[in-house]
């Protein structure tokens, strides 16, 4: 398994775990409240930033190569 595939797997696991936690907390039940919507959007943005950081931290320079074997 290449480092890019490992990074994508880690991102999928982290996003799935985050989604499960948010769903368990009932985030979707409060979408009509502007403060909850703002808080949820900030949480989604933080999850996205962590995903980008994890991808480049795990894959390293392999993310910029067209042919990972070279």
Buried (B, 14 or more C-beta within 10 A) or exposed (E): EEBBEEBBEBBEEBBEEBEEEBEEEEBEEBEEEEEBEEEBEEBBEEBEEBBEEBBEEBBEEBEEEEEEEE
